[in-house]
Structure formats: structure tokens, C-alpha cells
């Protein structure tokens, strides 16, 4: 079983989140031109490290909450992420650079998890999924997400001989860089136990 590796962000690519006003106008121009703006700090993953790779999740920890969905489309993502950050702080854990923010399946309510580390002994409200995650790094615009998830389930089932215990999605792009980065998304098929 391969070991999960964090892919460091190149310091030359580190950015801060877009704001409003002139920055927002620049973002609109950047999206229209197809260029990724200089101030986008969305995570970037190395395809060789993440596409069709199995990662050991025995040491991975998360905090978890839920968020509403309308016909499967998540609503209130920013609020859920803020809640997760507060949960991590209450637990005394730290949040790594470019943490996984995973969105689970659901039509009316969807689970969402934030990767944390340095969890103190005895901390409560911590998720330790264990097992392994088979990941695929794919372009997944909104209209193609169902297909990308179904394809990942099929590839995982062929590899492991059974359906995954859970499917998680990590959106790697924001509204500004989605189109230029071809809606890059990491889809994870989680198995509580390896084959």
C-alpha cells in the first residue's frame, strides 16, 4: 500500500484569496481571458502523486459537519467550512497548508470534512476514517460531476472487487480559476479496509 504524500505548493504559486472592487473586476477579466489570476490560492496537486493512487488513511484525521443541499447541489459551503475551522480550534488541532476539504454524497444533506493534524490526546469530535482512499484527479465541470463520480466508482470497484464505502469530492478550484484549470477535482473512493 502506498503512503499518502502531501504535495507542497510551490512558493512561487502561493496566493491570497481574491477580494472585492478592483480585484473582483480583475478576476472577471481573468476568467473571460482564460488565464488563472495571480492571486488565486487554490490547492494544486501533482497528477503523478494523486491520479489513480491508493493512500493509507490510518493516520489521517478530520473534523466533520453537514451542509444543506438542493437536489444534491451543496448550499452554504463557506459557512460549513467556517464551522469546521472553529471545530478544529475547539479540539486543539491545527489545520495543514492546503487541507483536504471533502464533500460527501447526499441529496438533501451532505457531509463535509476538513483535514486536521496535531490532534491532542483525548480530543472529541474527531473523525478517523482509517482504511485506504483511491483517488482520481479529473476535470469535473458541474454538468459532468455525476459522470466523473460514476467513473471513479467503476474504476475503484474493478480494482477492489466491491463498491467503495464512501465517495468524497475535493474541489480544487474556485469560481475564478475553475475554467482555466478545467474544473480540476479530486474524487476519492474510500474503503474502510484494503482489499
C-alpha positions as CSV (number, residue, x, y, z in Angstrom):
1,X,0.0,0.0,0.0
2,X,1.4,3.4,-0.9
3,X,1.8,6.1,1.6
4,X,-0.2,9.3,1.4
5,X,2.1,12.2,0.4
6,X,1.3,15.9,0.8
7,X,2.3,17.7,-2.4
8,X,3.8,21.0,-1.3
9,X,2.7,24.2,-3.1
10,X,5.5,25.9,-5.0
11,X,6.1,29.2,-3.1
12,X,6.1,31.0,-6.4
13,X,2.5,29.8,-6.8
14,X,1.3,30.8,-3.3
15,X,-1.5,33.3,-3.5
16,X,-4.1,35.1,-1.4
17,X,-7.9,34.9,-1.9
18,X,-9.5,37.5,-4.2
19,X,-11.3,40.4,-2.6
20,X,-13.8,42.9,-3.9
21,X,-13.7,46.1,-6.0
22,X,-10.8,46.4,-8.5
23,X,-9.6,42.8,-7.5
24,X,-13.1,41.4,-8.4
25,X,-13.1,43.3,-11.7
26,X,-9.6,41.8,-12.5
27,X,-10.9,38.3,-11.6
28,X,-13.8,38.7,-14.1
29,X,-11.3,39.8,-16.8
30,X,-9.0,36.9,-15.9
31,X,-11.9,34.4,-16.2
32,X,-13.0,35.9,-19.5
33,X,-9.5,35.7,-20.9
34,X,-9.0,32.1,-19.7
35,X,-6.0,33.0,-17.5
36,X,-5.6,31.9,-13.9
37,X,-5.3,35.1,-11.9
38,X,-2.1,35.7,-9.9
39,X,-4.0,36.0,-6.6
40,X,-5.7,32.6,-6.7
41,X,-4.5,30.3,-3.9
42,X,-6.5,27.2,-4.7
43,X,-4.6,23.9,-4.0
44,X,-2.6,22.4,-6.8
45,X,-1.9,18.7,-6.8
46,X,0.7,16.8,-8.8
47,X,-1.1,14.3,-11.1
48,X,1.6,11.6,-10.7
49,X,1.1,11.8,-6.9
50,X,-2.7,11.8,-6.9
51,X,-4.3,10.3,-10.0
52,X,-5.3,6.6,-9.6
53,X,-3.2,6.3,-6.4
54,X,-4.0,4.5,-3.2
55,X,-3.3,6.3,0.0
56,X,-3.1,4.9,3.5
57,X,-5.7,6.8,5.7
58,X,-4.8,5.2,9.0
59,X,-3.2,8.4,10.3
60,X,-5.5,11.0,8.6
61,X,-7.8,12.9,10.9
62,X,-10.8,15.2,10.1
63,X,-13.5,17.3,11.7
64,X,-16.9,16.8,10.2
65,X,-20.1,18.7,9.8
66,X,-23.1,18.7,7.5
67,X,-24.4,21.1,5.0
68,X,-27.7,21.5,3.2
69,X,-28.1,20.5,-0.5
70,X,-30.8,21.3,-3.0
71,X,-31.3,18.3,-5.3
72,X,-27.7,17.3,-4.5
73,X,-26.2,20.7,-5.1
74,X,-24.4,21.9,-1.9
75,X,-25.6,25.2,-0.4
76,X,-23.7,27.2,2.3
77,X,-20.2,25.8,1.7
78,X,-18.4,28.8,3.1
79,X,-20.4,28.7,6.3
80,X,-19.7,24.9,6.7
81,X,-16.0,25.5,6.2
82,X,-16.0,28.2,8.9
83,X,-17.8,25.8,11.2
84,X,-15.1,23.2,10.6
85,X,-12.3,25.6,11.3
86,X,-14.0,26.5,14.6
87,X,-14.4,22.8,15.5
88,X,-10.7,22.2,14.8
89,X,-9.8,25.1,17.1
90,X,-12.0,23.8,19.9
91,X,-10.4,20.4,19.5
92,X,-6.9,22.0,19.8
93,X,-5.9,20.7,16.4
94,X,-4.0,22.5,13.7
95,X,-5.0,22.8,10.0
96,X,-2.3,21.9,7.5
97,X,-1.5,24.1,4.5
98,X,-3.9,23.2,1.7
99,X,-6.0,20.8,3.8
100,X,-8.4,18.4,2.1
101,X,-11.9,19.8,2.3
102,X,-14.0,16.8,1.4
103,X,-17.7,16.8,0.4
104,X,-19.7,13.6,0.6
105,X,-22.8,12.4,-1.1
106,X,-26.4,13.3,-0.4
107,X,-29.5,14.8,-1.9
108,X,-30.8,17.0,0.9
109,X,-27.9,17.0,3.3
110,X,-24.2,16.3,2.6
111,X,-21.3,15.6,5.0
112,X,-18.3,17.8,4.7
113,X,-14.9,17.1,6.4
114,X,-11.8,19.2,6.9
115,X,-8.4,17.6,7.3
116,X,-6.6,18.4,10.6
117,X,-3.4,17.4,12.3
118,X,-1.6,17.6,15.6
119,X,-4.7,16.4,17.4
120,X,-4.2,16.4,21.2
121,X,-4.9,13.1,23.1
122,X,-8.5,12.9,24.3
123,X,-9.9,15.4,21.7
124,X,-13.5,14.8,20.9
125,X,-15.5,15.2,17.7
126,X,-12.6,13.9,15.6
127,X,-13.1,11.6,12.6
128,X,-10.5,8.9,11.9
129,X,-11.8,7.1,8.8
130,X,-8.8,4.7,8.5
131,X,-8.5,2.3,5.6
132,X,-7.4,3.5,2.2
133,X,-8.5,6.1,-0.3
134,X,-8.3,5.5,-4.0
135,X,-8.0,8.9,-5.7
136,X,-8.5,10.2,-9.2
137,X,-7.6,13.7,-10.3
138,X,-10.1,14.6,-13.1
139,X,-11.7,17.6,-14.9
140,X,-15.3,17.7,-13.5
141,X,-17.4,20.7,-14.5
142,X,-20.8,20.7,-12.7
143,X,-22.6,19.1,-15.6
144,X,-20.1,16.2,-15.7
145,X,-19.7,15.6,-12.0
146,X,-22.1,12.7,-11.9
147,X,-20.2,11.0,-14.7
148,X,-16.8,11.6,-13.1
149,X,-18.1,10.1,-9.8
150,X,-19.7,7.1,-11.5
151,X,-16.5,6.5,-13.5
152,X,-14.4,6.7,-10.3
153,X,-16.8,4.2,-8.6
154,X,-16.4,1.8,-11.6
155,X,-12.6,2.0,-11.6
156,X,-12.5,1.5,-7.8
157,X,-14.9,-1.4,-8.0
158,X,-12.8,-3.1,-10.6
159,X,-9.7,-2.6,-8.6
160,X,-11.1,-3.6,-5.2
161,X,-13.8,-6.0,-6.2
162,X,-16.6,-4.1,-4.4
163,X,-18.3,-0.7,-4.2
164,X,-16.4,1.9,-2.1
165,X,-17.7,2.5,1.4
166,X,-17.9,6.3,0.7
167,X,-17.2,8.7,-2.1
168,X,-15.7,12.1,-1.3
169,X,-15.0,15.1,-3.6
170,X,-12.3,17.7,-3.1
171,X,-13.0,20.8,-5.3
172,X,-9.6,22.2,-6.1
173,X,-10.7,25.3,-7.9
174,X,-12.7,28.4,-7.1
175,X,-15.1,30.4,-9.3
176,X,-12.1,32.4,-10.6
177,X,-9.7,29.6,-11.6
178,X,-12.2,26.7,-12.4
179,X,-12.5,27.3,-16.1
180,X,-8.8,28.0,-16.8
181,X,-7.9,24.9,-14.7
182,X,-10.6,22.8,-16.4
183,X,-12.6,22.3,-13.1
184,X,-9.8,20.2,-11.6
185,X,-11.3,17.9,-8.9
186,X,-10.1,15.1,-6.8
187,X,-12.5,12.3,-6.3
188,X,-11.8,9.8,-3.5
189,X,-13.2,6.3,-3.2
190,X,-12.8,5.4,0.5
191,X,-12.5,1.8,1.7
192,X,-12.6,1.2,5.5
193,X,-10.4,-1.8,4.9
194,X,-8.0,-2.6,2.0
195,X,-8.8,-5.4,-0.4
